[in-house]
Structure formats: structure tokens, C-alpha cells
Amino acid sequence: MRRVRPGAATSRGGPAGAPSRPAGEERALTSVAAGDRYEQPGDLPRLWHVTLSVSGEAAPLKEVRRALEQLAHDHPFLLTSRYADDHAEIRYWEEARDLHDAAAVALRLWGEHRQTAGLPPWEIVGLEVIDRGTYHQRLAEGYGPAPASPVGVHPF
């Protein structure tokens, strides 16, 4: 998929990459005044680091692990999961336009995949969504969550 600025003409079009303008017609060039900066539109997707915490009644550890592994298999964007018999934490990167969109997706994740992955009937008890810059700043200052290493599903 190719992304272009809203309102910008594409250089490819028609079947098999045929030009979108008639032959011989030139595309007008525009200039940028010295000192002007290109500003990206605010609606482009950004990366958000999501930590989703869930808990509930105790479930067999083997079933919790299997369910989290199935969720990670179904959705390979999952970075890491930690679990115990009565709670779990899922961390991953989400691409979204803004924090509201990233949080909305995160809040639906557990419920929408409860049946398909066989997740325990736990409730969401915590959610943190931070932008990429904040995540890396926290790591650099030594007070953020440790990088997910090793990636995968692990007990607490």
C-alpha cells in the first residue's frame, strides 16, 4: 500500500502502472520558500506502547498459558505476556491515529478474543497507553518497563 498526502496527486494510475496524465502533459512543480517546513498531517498513524492488565478467578496455569500463546499466534503484534493463575499482563505495540484509537482497540482485545483463544473470563483491571517517545524516554531514564526480553508468554 502506498501512502500519499491528502490532496496530493499520485504518479501511478490506471492498469499496470500506466501514467495518470495524458502523454506529454507535465506535472506542475511547486516551490517552497526558504525556511518553510513540511508539516506532516496529524491524522497519520503513530506507534503506541500498550500494557493491558487483566485479572479474575484462578484458572489452571496450563490453560492460561495455552490461551495466551493462542492469542499471540492469532495476533503476532503481541510483544510479550506474563501470567499467573489469576492475572496476566499483555504488552504490545499498536499503530493508531491517536491515543483514543489505541486505547479503544486495547480495551476490546481481551473480550473479542476470549472465545477464539480460550482466554479466561477475566476483566480488564488496568490499561496504559503511551507514545513511542515517552516509552523510550522512560527506558533512557531507567524508570520505564524493562524491554520485553525475551519476547513471548512467560509466568510472572
Disulfide bonds with the S-S distance in Angstrom:
none
